[in-house]
């Protein structure tokens, strides 16, 4: 068993079938299948269940996948550290990013980070918060920019910024509502669309205020919520900075409710090895006293 075999095996798991993995790795399918069989024979256990359209890891395969990602990450970190001794941060930073955090991450400080480390390649994975947390826990990515709420056990999380939720929608839906920040009472009975992940948070906040939460649609992504708001049928309840992803004709009102504030955080696997690029990224958002 060598690192190349482990890399091939991880590609099969992540791509979901051998042909897609071969394409990703830029090799033909027969040698990839042969490497998988050799690995299974060496370990004495089937690693992949082959279906008609998709391959899934067996229990042994899931264990190996987690360990393999750790070993590959350690190997990358070792290469980066040695390379750094030869002159600067280099290699690949595998970074997860949710769509609503783009305006928060892509700041002048991040642009300066990219200029300071021109030999560092970024490999971005986009997805929802729970998908990225899973990729972080399994070592597929080294760092992620996420938004609360999410389970933080086993993660090293550092707050980047806080922001309130805002109501975004067609101007016609704001007629009769306050022109400044909106109390929840002003949204009672107003049709809204929001993230599924915020459902519990919103229900509790509306209940405490004695207001009626009226979901028109529950979505999985800020862009989807804003697209629905553009149709003029509901107000999208999204983090304030996410409104930048919407159409220019929409207007925004912040929601005046201390409970409805989210945190944008950088997250790393607690106690896990970090490459030189990941350490540099962590330092970018460290509190001033740690810099």
Rosetta blueprint (number, residue, H / E / L):
1 X L
2 X L
3 X H
4 X H
5 X H
6 X H
7 X H
8 X H
9 X H
10 X H
11 X H
12 X H
13 X H
14 X H
15 X H
16 X L
17 X L
18 X H
19 X H
20 X H
21 X H
22 X H
23 X H
24 X H
25 X H
26 X L
27 X L
28 X L
29 X H
30 X H
31 X H
32 X H
33 X H
34 X H
35 X H
36 X H
37 X H
38 X H
39 X H
40 X H
41 X H
42 X H
43 X H
44 X L
45 X L
46 X L
47 X L
48 X E
49 X E
50 X E
51 X L
52 X L
53 X L
54 X L
55 X E
56 X E
57 X E
58 X L
59 X H
60 X H
61 X H
62 X H
63 X H
64 X H
65 X H
66 X H
67 X H
68 X H
69 X H
70 X H
71 X H
72 X H
73 X H
74 X H
75 X H
76 X H
77 X H
78 X H
79 X H
80 X H
81 X H
82 X H
83 X H
84 X H
85 X H
86 X L
87 X L
88 X L
89 X L
90 X L
91 X E
92 X E
93 X E
94 X E
95 X E
96 X E
97 X E
98 X L
99 X H
100 X H
101 X H
102 X H
103 X H
104 X H
105 X H
106 X L
107 X L
108 X H
109 X H
110 X H
111 X H
112 X H
113 X H
114 X H
115 X H
116 X H
117 X L
118 X L
119 X L
120 X E
121 X E
122 X E
123 X E
124 X E
125 X E
126 X E
127 X L
128 X L
129 X H
130 X H
131 X H
132 X H
133 X H
134 X H
135 X H
136 X H
137 X H
138 X L
139 X L
140 X L
141 X L
142 X L
143 X E
144 X E
145 X E
146 X E
147 X E
148 X L
149 X L
150 X L
151 X L
152 X L
153 X L
154 X L
155 X E
156 X E
157 X E
158 X E
159 X E
160 X E
161 X E
162 X E
163 X E
164 X E
165 X E
166 X E
167 X E
168 X E
169 X E
170 X L
171 X H
172 X H
173 X H
174 X H
175 X L
176 X L
177 X L
178 X L
179 X L
180 X L
181 X L
182 X E
183 X L
184 X H
185 X H
186 X H
187 X H
188 X L
189 X L
190 X L
191 X E
192 X E
193 X E
194 X E
195 X E
196 X H
197 X H
198 X H
199 X H
200 X H
201 X H
202 X H
203 X H
204 X H
205 X H
206 X H
207 X H
208 X H
209 X H
210 X L
211 X L
212 X L
213 X L
214 X E
215 X E
216 X E
217 X E
218 X E
219 X E
220 X L
221 X L
222 X H
223 X H
224 X H
225 X H
226 X H
227 X H
228 X H
229 X H
230 X H
231 X L
232 X L
233 X L
234 X L
235 X E
236 X E
237 X E
238 X E
239 X E
240 X H
241 X H
242 X H
243 X H
244 X H
245 X H
246 X L
247 X L
248 X L
249 X L
250 X L
251 X E
252 X E
253 X E
254 X E
255 X E
256 X L
257 X L
258 X L
259 X L
260 X L
261 X E
262 X E
263 X E
264 X E
265 X E
266 X E
267 X E
268 X E
269 X E
270 X L
271 X L
272 X L
273 X L
274 X L
275 X L
276 X H
277 X H
278 X H
279 X H
280 X H
281 X H
282 X H
283 X H
284 X H
285 X L
286 X L
287 X L
288 X H
289 X H
290 X H
291 X L
